[in-house]
Amino acid sequence: MILSMKDKAWFYQRVGKRLFRDTSTCDCKTCKDVVENGIVVHDEIHAEYLFMSQCDFAADGVELNYRDVK
């Protein structure tokens, strides 16, 4: 069950800010870095990408749980 889906506006409001997520099912260096250090939302295109990625993962039953604090 997905508990913390964020809407597109939530991501747009965080352009220029760092977001965090709980875990990753992927062991690649990039995913590990995002879990450990967060990810800065660079612009609206990046915000849209993060929103869509969240939706795609949710469709597969994976909750990314983006949030403002680590």
mmCIF file of the N, C-alpha and C atoms, coordinates in Angstrom:
data_MODEL
# 
_entry.id   MODEL 
# 
loop_
_atom_site.group_PDB 
_atom_site.id 
_atom_site.type_symbol 
_atom_site.label_atom_id 
_atom_site.label_alt_id 
_atom_site.label_comp_id 
_atom_site.label_asym_id 
_atom_site.label_entity_id 
_atom_site.label_seq_id 
_atom_site.pdbx_PDB_ins_code 
_atom_site.Cartn_x 
_atom_site.Cartn_y 
_atom_site.Cartn_z 
_atom_site.occupancy 
_atom_site.B_iso_or_equiv 
_atom_site.pdbx_formal_charge 
_atom_site.auth_seq_id 
_atom_site.auth_comp_id 
_atom_site.auth_asym_id 
_atom_site.auth_atom_id 
_atom_site.pdbx_PDB_model_num 
ATOM 1   N N  . MET A 1 1  ? 0.838  -1.179 0.000   1.00 0.00 ? 1  MET A N  1 
ATOM 2   C CA . MET A 1 1  ? 0.000  0.000  0.000   1.00 0.00 ? 1  MET A CA 1 
ATOM 3   C C  . MET A 1 1  ? 0.887  1.248  0.000   1.00 0.00 ? 1  MET A C  1 
ATOM 4   N N  . ILE A 1 2  ? 0.574  2.180  -0.854  1.00 0.00 ? 2  ILE A N  1 
ATOM 5   C CA . ILE A 1 2  ? 1.341  3.416  -0.954  1.00 0.00 ? 2  ILE A CA 1 
ATOM 6   C C  . ILE A 1 2  ? 0.775  4.432  0.044   1.00 0.00 ? 2  ILE A C  1 
ATOM 7   N N  . LEU A 1 3  ? 1.613  4.894  0.954   1.00 0.00 ? 3  LEU A N  1 
ATOM 8   C CA . LEU A 1 3  ? 1.159  5.781  2.018   1.00 0.00 ? 3  LEU A CA 1 
ATOM 9   C C  . LEU A 1 3  ? 1.547  7.239  1.812   1.00 0.00 ? 3  LEU A C  1 
ATOM 10  N N  . SER A 1 4  ? 2.587  7.499  1.040   1.00 0.00 ? 4  SER A N  1 
ATOM 11  C CA . SER A 1 4  ? 3.112  8.859  1.012   1.00 0.00 ? 4  SER A CA 1 
ATOM 12  C C  . SER A 1 4  ? 3.314  9.402  -0.395  1.00 0.00 ? 4  SER A C  1 
ATOM 13  N N  . MET A 1 5  ? 2.429  9.070  -1.320  1.00 0.00 ? 5  MET A N  1 
ATOM 14  C CA . MET A 1 5  ? 2.543  9.603  -2.680  1.00 0.00 ? 5  MET A CA 1 
ATOM 15  C C  . MET A 1 5  ? 2.431  11.128 -2.632  1.00 0.00 ? 5  MET A C  1 
ATOM 16  N N  . LYS A 1 6  ? 3.351  11.792 -3.282  1.00 0.00 ? 6  LYS A N  1 
ATOM 17  C CA . LYS A 1 6  ? 3.334  13.247 -3.352  1.00 0.00 ? 6  LYS A CA 1 
ATOM 18  C C  . LYS A 1 6  ? 2.773  13.667 -4.709  1.00 0.00 ? 6  LYS A C  1 
ATOM 19  N N  . ASP A 1 7  ? 2.033  14.781 -4.736  1.00 0.00 ? 7  ASP A N  1 
ATOM 20  C CA . ASP A 1 7  ? 1.514  15.243 -6.015  1.00 0.00 ? 7  ASP A CA 1 
ATOM 21  C C  . ASP A 1 7  ? 2.572  16.087 -6.731  1.00 0.00 ? 7  ASP A C  1 
ATOM 22  N N  . LYS A 1 8  ? 2.307  16.382 -7.980  1.00 0.00 ? 8  LYS A N  1 
ATOM 23  C CA . LYS A 1 8  ? 3.272  17.095 -8.819  1.00 0.00 ? 8  LYS A CA 1 
ATOM 24  C C  . LYS A 1 8  ? 3.632  18.453 -8.210  1.00 0.00 ? 8  LYS A C  1 
ATOM 25  N N  . ALA A 1 9  ? 2.636  19.152 -7.673  1.00 0.00 ? 9  ALA A N  1 
ATOM 26  C CA . ALA A 1 9  ? 2.880  20.473 -7.081  1.00 0.00 ? 9  ALA A CA 1 
ATOM 27  C C  . ALA A 1 9  ? 3.881  20.384 -5.927  1.00 0.00 ? 9  ALA A C  1 
ATOM 28  N N  . TRP A 1 10 ? 3.830  19.301 -5.153  1.00 0.00 ? 10 TRP A N  1 
ATOM 29  C CA . TRP A 1 10 ? 4.754  19.121 -4.040  1.00 0.00 ? 10 TRP A CA 1 
ATOM 30  C C  . TRP A 1 10 ? 6.198  19.128 -4.539  1.00 0.00 ? 10 TRP A C  1 
ATOM 31  N N  . PHE A 1 11 ? 6.453  18.424 -5.645  1.00 0.00 ? 11 PHE A N  1 
ATOM 32  C CA . PHE A 1 11 ? 7.799  18.397 -6.221  1.00 0.00 ? 11 PHE A CA 1 
ATOM 33  C C  . PHE A 1 11 ? 8.185  19.762 -6.781  1.00 0.00 ? 11 PHE A C  1 
ATOM 34  N N  . TYR A 1 12 ? 7.254  20.438 -7.466  1.00 0.00 ? 12 TYR A N  1 
ATOM 35  C CA . TYR A 1 12 ? 7.547  21.767 -8.029  1.00 0.00 ? 12 TYR A CA 1 
ATOM 36  C C  . TYR A 1 12 ? 7.906  22.770 -6.932  1.00 0.00 ? 12 TYR A C  1 
ATOM 37  N N  . GLN A 1 13 ? 7.255  22.668 -5.789  1.00 0.00 ? 13 GLN A N  1 
ATOM 38  C CA . GLN A 1 13 ? 7.528  23.582 -4.667  1.00 0.00 ? 13 GLN A CA 1 
ATOM 39  C C  . GLN A 1 13 ? 8.911  23.359 -4.063  1.00 0.00 ? 13 GLN A C  1 
ATOM 40  N N  . ARG A 1 14 ? 9.552  22.279 -4.421  1.00 0.00 ? 14 ARG A N  1 
ATOM 41  C CA . ARG A 1 14 ? 10.852 21.953 -3.848  1.00 0.00 ? 14 ARG A CA 1 
ATOM 42  C C  . ARG A 1 14 ? 12.011 22.101 -4.821  1.00 0.00 ? 14 ARG A C  1 
ATOM 43  N N  . VAL A 1 15 ? 11.783 22.804 -5.923  1.00 0.00 ? 15 VAL A N  1 
ATOM 44  C CA . VAL A 1 15 ? 12.878 23.098 -6.850  1.00 0.00 ? 15 VAL A CA 1 
ATOM 45  C C  . VAL A 1 15 ? 13.954 23.872 -6.084  1.00 0.00 ? 15 VAL A C  1 
ATOM 46  N N  . GLY A 1 16 ? 15.192 23.420 -6.207  1.00 0.00 ? 16 GLY A N  1 
ATOM 47  C CA . GLY A 1 16 ? 16.308 24.041 -5.497  1.00 0.00 ? 16 GLY A CA 1 
ATOM 48  C C  . GLY A 1 16 ? 16.543 23.470 -4.104  1.00 0.00 ? 16 GLY A C  1 
ATOM 49  N N  . LYS A 1 17 ? 15.704 22.550 -3.671  1.00 0.00 ? 17 LYS A N  1 
ATOM 50  C CA . LYS A 1 17 ? 15.828 21.967 -2.341  1.00 0.00 ? 17 LYS A CA 1 
ATOM 51  C C  . LYS A 1 17 ? 16.229 20.495 -2.425  1.00 0.00 ? 17 LYS A C  1 
ATOM 52  N N  . ARG A 1 18 ? 16.721 19.974 -1.327  1.00 0.00 ? 18 ARG A N  1 
ATOM 53  C CA . ARG A 1 18 ? 17.148 18.574 -1.247  1.00 0.00 ? 18 ARG A CA 1 
ATOM 54  C C  . ARG A 1 18 ? 16.004 17.719 -0.698  1.00 0.00 ? 18 ARG A C  1 
ATOM 55  N N  . LEU A 1 19 ? 15.768 16.588 -1.359  1.00 0.00 ? 19 LEU A N  1 
ATOM 56  C CA . LEU A 1 19 ? 14.770 15.621 -0.917  1.00 0.00 ? 19 LEU A CA 1 
ATOM 57  C C  . LEU A 1 19 ? 15.464 14.336 -0.500  1.00 0.00 ? 19 LEU A C  1 
ATOM 58  N N  . PHE A 1 20 ? 14.798 13.592 0.342   1.00 0.00 ? 20 PHE A N  1 
ATOM 59  C CA . PHE A 1 20 ? 15.320 12.317 0.816   1.00 0.00 ? 20 PHE A CA 1 
ATOM 60  C C  . PHE A 1 20 ? 14.275 11.243 0.590   1.00 0.00 ? 20 PHE A C  1 
ATOM 61  N N  . ARG A 1 21 ? 14.715 9.984  0.554   1.00 0.00 ? 21 ARG A N  1 
ATOM 62  C CA . ARG A 1 21 ? 13.798 8.849  0.510   1.00 0.00 ? 21 ARG A CA 1 
ATOM 63  C C  . ARG A 1 21 ? 14.357 7.736  1.378   1.00 0.00 ? 21 ARG A C  1 
ATOM 64  N N  . ASP A 1 22 ? 13.502 6.769  1.708   1.00 0.00 ? 22 ASP A N  1 
ATOM 65  C CA . ASP A 1 22 ? 13.849 5.740  2.683   1.00 0.00 ? 22 ASP A CA 1 
ATOM 66  C C  . ASP A 1 22 ? 14.913 4.771  2.206   1.00 0.00 ? 22 ASP A C  1 
ATOM 67  N N  . THR A 1 23 ? 14.603 4.044  1.161   1.00 0.00 ? 23 THR A N  1 
ATOM 68  C CA . THR A 1 23 ? 15.472 2.971  0.708   1.00 0.00 ? 23 THR A CA 1 
ATOM 69  C C  . THR A 1 23 ? 15.421 2.875  -0.805  1.00 0.00 ? 23 THR A C  1 
ATOM 70  N N  . SER A 1 24 ? 16.196 1.954  -1.322  1.00 0.00 ? 24 SER A N  1 
ATOM 71  C CA . SER A 1 24 ? 16.165 1.667  -2.751  1.00 0.00 ? 24 SER A CA 1 
ATOM 72  C C  . SER A 1 24 ? 16.311 0.163  -2.929  1.00 0.00 ? 24 SER A C  1 
ATOM 73  N N  . THR A 1 25 ? 15.592 -0.376 -3.876  1.00 0.00 ? 25 THR A N  1 
ATOM 74  C CA . THR A 1 25 ? 15.740 -1.790 -4.194  1.00 0.00 ? 25 THR A CA 1 
ATOM 75  C C  . THR A 1 25 ? 16.880 -2.002 -5.177  1.00 0.00 ? 25 THR A C  1 
ATOM 76  N N  . CYS A 1 26 ? 17.477 -0.907 -5.628  1.00 0.00 ? 26 CYS A N  1 
ATOM 77  C CA . CYS A 1 26 ? 18.575 -0.949 -6.585  1.00 0.00 ? 26 CYS A CA 1 
ATOM 78  C C  . CYS A 1 26 ? 19.901 -0.769 -5.844  1.00 0.00 ? 26 CYS A C  1 
ATOM 79  N N  . ASP A 1 27 ? 20.911 -1.518 -6.240  1.00 0.00 ? 27 ASP A N  1 
ATOM 80  C CA . ASP A 1 27 ? 22.213 -1.433 -5.589  1.00 0.00 ? 27 ASP A CA 1 
ATOM 81  C C  . ASP A 1 27 ? 23.219 -0.568 -6.349  1.00 0.00 ? 27 ASP A C  1 
ATOM 82  N N  . CYS A 1 28 ? 22.754 0.168  -7.387  1.00 0.00 ? 28 CYS A N  1 
ATOM 83  C CA . CYS A 1 28 ? 23.706 0.979  -8.150  1.00 0.00 ? 28 CYS A CA 1 
ATOM 84  C C  . CYS A 1 28 ? 24.199 2.158  -7.306  1.00 0.00 ? 28 CYS A C  1 
ATOM 85  N N  . LYS A 1 29 ? 25.332 2.697  -7.690  1.00 0.00 ? 29 LYS A N  1 
ATOM 86  C CA . LYS A 1 29 ? 25.963 3.785  -6.943  1.00 0.00 ? 29 LYS A CA 1 
ATOM 87  C C  . LYS A 1 29 ? 25.049 5.005  -6.826  1.00 0.00 ? 29 LYS A C  1 
ATOM 88  N N  . THR A 1 30 ? 24.349 5.349  -7.900  1.00 0.00 ? 30 THR A N  1 
ATOM 89  C CA . THR A 1 30 ? 23.480 6.527  -7.894  1.00 0.00 ? 30 THR A CA 1 
ATOM 90  C C  . THR A 1 30 ? 22.342 6.363  -6.896  1.00 0.00 ? 30 THR A C  1 
ATOM 91  N N  . CYS A 1 31 ? 21.666 5.233  -6.923  1.00 0.00 ? 31 CYS A N  1 
ATOM 92  C CA . CYS A 1 31 ? 20.554 5.006  -6.001  1.00 0.00 ? 31 CYS A CA 1 
ATOM 93  C C  . CYS A 1 31 ? 21.024 4.983  -4.553  1.00 0.00 ? 31 CYS A C  1 
ATOM 94  N N  . LYS A 1 32 ? 22.156 4.358  -4.298  1.00 0.00 ? 32 LYS A N  1 
ATOM 95  C CA . LYS A 1 32 ? 22.707 4.349  -2.940  1.00 0.00 ? 32 LYS A CA 1 
ATOM 96  C C  . LYS A 1 32 ? 23.014 5.768  -2.468  1.00 0.00 ? 32 LYS A C  1 
ATOM 97  N N  . ASP A 1 33 ? 23.563 6.597  -3.374  1.00 0.00 ? 33 ASP A N  1 
ATOM 98  C CA . ASP A 1 33 ? 23.890 7.986  -3.042  1.00 0.00 ? 33 ASP A CA 1 
ATOM 99  C C  . ASP A 1 33 ? 22.630 8.791  -2.723  1.00 0.00 ? 33 ASP A C  1 
ATOM 100 N N  . VAL A 1 34 ? 21.562 8.591  -3.495  1.00 0.00 ? 34 VAL A N  1 
ATOM 101 C CA . VAL A 1 34 ? 20.314 9.311  -3.248  1.00 0.00 ? 34 VAL A CA 1 
ATOM 102 C C  . VAL A 1 34 ? 19.741 8.944  -1.891  1.00 0.00 ? 34 VAL A C  1 
ATOM 103 N N  . VAL A 1 35 ? 19.778 7.680  -1.539  1.00 0.00 ? 35 VAL A N  1 
ATOM 104 C CA . VAL A 1 35 ? 19.269 7.254  -0.232  1.00 0.00 ? 35 VAL A CA 1 
ATOM 105 C C  . VAL A 1 35 ? 20.120 7.853  0.883   1.00 0.00 ? 35 VAL A C  1 
ATOM 106 N N  . GLU A 1 36 ? 21.431 7.847  0.707   1.00 0.00 ? 36 GLU A N  1 
ATOM 107 C CA . GLU A 1 36 ? 22.341 8.334  1.749   1.00 0.00 ? 36 GLU A CA 1 
ATOM 108 C C  . GLU A 1 36 ? 22.369 9.859  1.864   1.00 0.00 ? 36 GLU A C  1 
ATOM 109 N N  . ASN A 1 37 ? 22.421 10.552 0.718   1.00 0.00 ? 37 ASN A N  1 
ATOM 110 C CA . ASN A 1 37 ? 22.653 12.000 0.721   1.00 0.00 ? 37 ASN A CA 1 
ATOM 111 C C  . ASN A 1 37 ? 21.501 12.844 0.210   1.00 0.00 ? 37 ASN A C  1 
ATOM 112 N N  . GLY A 1 38 ? 20.453 12.218 -0.295  1.00 0.00 ? 38 GLY A N  1 
ATOM 113 C CA . GLY A 1 38 ? 19.335 12.964 -0.849  1.00 0.00 ? 38 GLY A CA 1 
ATOM 114 C C  . GLY A 1 38 ? 19.613 13.389 -2.277  1.00 0.00 ? 38 GLY A C  1 
ATOM 115 N N  . ILE A 1 39 ? 18.656 14.115 -2.844  1.00 0.00 ? 39 ILE A N  1 
ATOM 116 C CA . ILE A 1 39 ? 18.774 14.595 -4.210  1.00 0.00 ? 39 ILE A CA 1 
ATOM 117 C C  . ILE A 1 39 ? 18.206 16.001 -4.298  1.00 0.00 ? 39 ILE A C  1 
ATOM 118 N N  . VAL A 1 40 ? 18.929 16.904 -4.956  1.00 0.00 ? 40 VAL A N  1 
ATOM 119 C CA . VAL A 1 40 ? 18.472 18.274 -5.134  1.00 0.00 ? 40 VAL A CA 1 
ATOM 120 C C  . VAL A 1 40 ? 17.607 18.333 -6.384  1.00 0.00 ? 40 VAL A C  1 
ATOM 121 N N  . VAL A 1 41 ? 16.425 18.926 -6.259  1.00 0.00 ? 41 VAL A N  1 
ATOM 122 C CA . VAL A 1 41 ? 15.533 19.114 -7.404  1.00 0.00 ? 41 VAL A CA 1 
ATOM 123 C C  . VAL A 1 41 ? 16.035 20.344 -8.153  1.00 0.00 ? 41 VAL A C  1 
ATOM 124 N N  . HIS A 1 42 ? 16.598 20.120 -9.334  1.00 0.00 ? 42 HIS A N  1 
ATOM 125 C CA . HIS A 1 42 ? 17.277 21.193 -10.057 1.00 0.00 ? 42 HIS A CA 1 
ATOM 126 C C  . HIS A 1 42 ? 16.345 22.188 -10.725 1.00 0.00 ? 42 HIS A C  1 
ATOM 127 N N  . ASP A 1 43 ? 15.263 21.722 -11.325 1.00 0.00 ? 43 ASP A N  1 
ATOM 128 C CA . ASP A 1 43 ? 14.344 22.601 -12.043 1.00 0.00 ? 43 ASP A CA 1 
ATOM 129 C C  . ASP A 1 43 ? 13.001 21.902 -12.187 1.00 0.00 ? 43 ASP A C  1 
ATOM 130 N N  . GLU A 1 44 ? 12.054 22.541 -12.881 1.00 0.00 ? 44 GLU A N  1 
ATOM 131 C CA . GLU A 1 44 ? 10.722 21.956 -13.021 1.00 0.00 ? 44 GLU A CA 1 
ATOM 132 C C  . GLU A 1 44 ? 10.736 20.667 -13.832 1.00 0.00 ? 44 GLU A C  1 
ATOM 133 N N  . ILE A 1 45 ? 11.640 20.555 -14.783 1.00 0.00 ? 45 ILE A N  1 
ATOM 134 C CA . ILE A 1 45 ? 11.740 19.319 -15.567 1.00 0.00 ? 45 ILE A CA 1 
ATOM 135 C C  . ILE A 1 45 ? 12.185 18.173 -14.663 1.00 0.00 ? 45 ILE A C  1 
ATOM 136 N N  . HIS A 1 46 ? 13.145 18.453 -13.790 1.00 0.00 ? 46 HIS A N  1 
ATOM 137 C CA . HIS A 1 46 ? 13.607 17.440 -12.843 1.00 0.00 ? 46 HIS A CA 1 
ATOM 138 C C  . HIS A 1 46 ? 12.490 17.091 -11.858 1.00 0.00 ? 46 HIS A C  1 
ATOM 139 N N  . ALA A 1 47 ? 11.736 18.099 -11.405 1.00 0.00 ? 47 ALA A N  1 
ATOM 140 C CA . ALA A 1 47 ? 10.608 17.861 -10.503 1.00 0.00 ? 47 ALA A CA 1 
ATOM 141 C C  . ALA A 1 47 ? 9.579  16.941 -11.160 1.00 0.00 ? 47 ALA A C  1 
ATOM 142 N N  . GLU A 1 48 ? 9.289  17.198 -12.426 1.00 0.00 ? 48 GLU A N  1 
ATOM 143 C CA . GLU A 1 48 ? 8.350  16.356 -13.178 1.00 0.00 ? 48 GLU A CA 1 
ATOM 144 C C  . GLU A 1 48 ? 8.874  14.925 -13.276 1.00 0.00 ? 48 GLU A C  1 
ATOM 145 N N  . TYR A 1 49 ? 10.168 14.779 -13.544 1.00 0.00 ? 49 TYR A N  1 
ATOM 146 C CA . TYR A 1 49 ? 10.791 13.451 -13.635 1.00 0.00 ? 49 TYR A CA 1 
ATOM 147 C C  . TYR A 1 49 ? 10.667 12.685 -12.311 1.00 0.00 ? 49 TYR A C  1 
ATOM 148 N N  . LEU A 1 50 ? 10.936 13.361 -11.198 1.00 0.00 ? 50 LEU A N  1 
ATOM 149 C CA . LEU A 1 50 ? 10.834 12.704 -9.891  1.00 0.00 ? 50 LEU A CA 1 
ATOM 150 C C  . LEU A 1 50 ? 9.394  12.298 -9.597  1.00 0.00 ? 50 LEU A C  1 
ATOM 151 N N  . PHE A 1 51 ? 8.449  13.165 -9.948  1.00 0.00 ? 51 PHE A N  1 
ATOM 152 C CA . PHE A 1 51 ? 7.038  12.831 -9.754  1.00 0.00 ? 51 PHE A CA 1 
ATOM 153 C C  . PHE A 1 51 ? 6.658  11.600 -10.571 1.00 0.00 ? 51 PHE A C  1 
ATOM 154 N N  . MET A 1 52 ? 7.029  11.588 -11.842 1.00 0.00 ? 52 MET A N  1 
ATOM 155 C CA . MET A 1 52 ? 6.690  10.464 -12.713 1.00 0.00 ? 52 MET A CA 1 
ATOM 156 C C  . MET A 1 52 ? 7.390  9.178  -12.264 1.00 0.00 ? 52 MET A C  1 
ATOM 157 N N  . SER A 1 53 ? 8.633  9.296  -11.822 1.00 0.00 ? 53 SER A N  1 
ATOM 158 C CA . SER A 1 53 ? 9.347  8.115  -11.321 1.00 0.00 ? 53 SER A CA 1 
ATOM 159 C C  . SER A 1 53 ? 8.643  7.538  -10.102 1.00 0.00 ? 53 SER A C  1 
ATOM 160 N N  . GLN A 1 54 ? 8.213  8.424  -9.203  1.00 0.00 ? 54 GLN A N  1 
ATOM 161 C CA . GLN A 1 54 ? 7.469  7.987  -8.026  1.00 0.00 ? 54 GLN A CA 1 
ATOM 162 C C  . GLN A 1 54 ? 6.225  7.208  -8.454  1.00 0.00 ? 54 GLN A C  1 
ATOM 163 N N  . CYS A 1 55 ? 5.519  7.714  -9.450  1.00 0.00 ? 55 CYS A N  1 
ATOM 164 C CA . CYS A 1 55 ? 4.296  7.054  -9.933  1.00 0.00 ? 55 CYS A CA 1 
ATOM 165 C C  . CYS A 1 55 ? 4.614  5.707  -10.582 1.00 0.00 ? 55 CYS A C  1 
ATOM 166 N N  . ASP A 1 56 ? 5.672  5.668  -11.380 1.00 0.00 ? 56 ASP A N  1 
ATOM 167 C CA . ASP A 1 56 ? 6.057  4.415  -12.039 1.00 0.00 ? 56 ASP A CA 1 
ATOM 168 C C  . ASP A 1 56 ? 6.437  3.348  -11.018 1.00 0.00 ? 56 ASP A C  1 
ATOM 169 N N  . PHE A 1 57 ? 7.232  3.726  -10.031 1.00 0.00 ? 57 PHE A N  1 
ATOM 170 C CA . PHE A 1 57 ? 7.627  2.763  -9.002  1.00 0.00 ? 57 PHE A CA 1 
ATOM 171 C C  . PHE A 1 57 ? 6.403  2.309  -8.205  1.00 0.00 ? 57 PHE A C  1 
ATOM 172 N N  . ALA A 1 58 ? 5.493  3.246  -7.901  1.00 0.00 ? 58 ALA A N  1 
ATOM 173 C CA . ALA A 1 58 ? 4.291  2.905  -7.141  1.00 0.00 ? 58 ALA A CA 1 
ATOM 174 C C  . ALA A 1 58 ? 3.443  1.884  -7.896  1.00 0.00 ? 58 ALA A C  1 
ATOM 175 N N  . ALA A 1 59 ? 3.390  2.011  -9.222  1.00 0.00 ? 59 ALA A N  1 
ATOM 176 C CA . ALA A 1 59 ? 2.629  1.056  -10.034 1.00 0.00 ? 59 ALA A CA 1 
ATOM 177 C C  . ALA A 1 59 ? 3.199  -0.357 -9.901  1.00 0.00 ? 59 ALA A C  1 
ATOM 178 N N  . ASP A 1 60 ? 4.485  -0.438 -9.577  1.00 0.00 ? 60 ASP A N  1 
ATOM 179 C CA . ASP A 1 60 ? 5.135  -1.738 -9.366  1.00 0.00 ? 60 ASP A CA 1 
ATOM 180 C C  . ASP A 1 60 ? 5.161  -2.135 -7.888  1.00 0.00 ? 60 ASP A C  1 
ATOM 181 N N  . GLY A 1 61 ? 4.473  -1.342 -7.043  1.00 0.00 ? 61 GLY A N  1 
ATOM 182 C CA . GLY A 1 61 ? 4.395  -1.669 -5.625  1.00 0.00 ? 61 GLY A CA 1 
ATOM 183 C C  . GLY A 1 61 ? 5.567  -1.205 -4.790  1.00 0.00 ? 61 GLY A C  1 
ATOM 184 N N  . VAL A 1 62 ? 6.384  -0.288 -5.319  1.00 0.00 ? 62 VAL A N  1 
ATOM 185 C CA . VAL A 1 62 ? 7.554  0.213  -4.599  1.00 0.00 ? 62 VAL A CA 1 
ATOM 186 C C  . VAL A 1 62 ? 7.300  1.654  -4.162  1.00 0.00 ? 62 VAL A C  1 
ATOM 187 N N  . GLU A 1 63 ? 7.342  1.911  -2.863  1.00 0.00 ? 63 GLU A N  1 
ATOM 188 C CA . GLU A 1 63 ? 7.130  3.250  -2.326  1.00 0.00 ? 63 GLU A CA 1 
ATOM 189 C C  . GLU A 1 63 ? 8.474  3.954  -2.145  1.00 0.00 ? 63 GLU A C  1 
ATOM 190 N N  . LEU A 1 64 ? 8.682  5.061  -2.847  1.00 0.00 ? 64 LEU A N  1 
ATOM 191 C CA . LEU A 1 64 ? 9.940  5.805  -2.715  1.00 0.00 ? 64 LEU A CA 1 
ATOM 192 C C  . LEU A 1 64 ? 9.922  6.715  -1.493  1.00 0.00 ? 64 LEU A C  1 
ATOM 193 N N  . ASN A 1 65 ? 8.750  7.169  -1.067  1.00 0.00 ? 65 ASN A N  1 
ATOM 194 C CA . ASN A 1 65 ? 8.585  7.987  0.147   1.00 0.00 ? 65 ASN A CA 1 
ATOM 195 C C  . ASN A 1 65 ? 9.522  9.196  0.177   1.00 0.00 ? 65 ASN A C  1 
ATOM 196 N N  . TYR A 1 66 ? 9.389  10.078 -0.786  1.00 0.00 ? 66 TYR A N  1 
ATOM 197 C CA . TYR A 1 66 ? 10.151 11.321 -0.766  1.00 0.00 ? 66 TYR A CA 1 
ATOM 198 C C  . TYR A 1 66 ? 9.695  12.202 0.371   1.00 0.00 ? 66 TYR A C  1 
ATOM 199 N N  . ARG A 1 67 ? 10.654 12.902 0.990   1.00 0.00 ? 67 ARG A N  1 
ATOM 200 C CA . ARG A 1 67 ? 10.353 13.795 2.105   1.00 0.00 ? 67 ARG A CA 1 
ATOM 201 C C  . ARG A 1 67 ? 11.426 14.874 2.186   1.00 0.00 ? 67 ARG A C  1 
ATOM 202 N N  . ASP A 1 68 ? 11.198 15.860 3.039   1.00 0.00 ? 68 ASP A N  1 
ATOM 203 C CA . ASP A 1 68 ? 12.088 17.009 3.153   1.00 0.00 ? 68 ASP A CA 1 
ATOM 204 C C  . ASP A 1 68 ? 13.252 16.801 4.119   1.00 0.00 ? 68 ASP A C  1 
ATOM 205 N N  . VAL A 1 69 ? 13.126 15.866 5.022   1.00 0.00 ? 69 VAL A N  1 
ATOM 206 C CA . VAL A 1 69 ? 14.175 15.636 6.027   1.00 0.00 ? 69 VAL A CA 1 
ATOM 207 C C  . VAL A 1 69 ? 14.680 14.209 5.952   1.00 0.00 ? 69 VAL A C  1 
ATOM 208 N N  . LYS A 1 70 ? 15.935 14.027 6.337   1.00 0.00 ? 70 LYS A N  1 
ATOM 209 C CA . LYS A 1 70 ? 16.536 12.699 6.286   1.00 0.00 ? 70 LYS A CA 1 
ATOM 210 C C  . LYS A 1 70 ? 16.002 11.782 7.305   1.00 0.00 ? 70 LYS A C  1 
# 
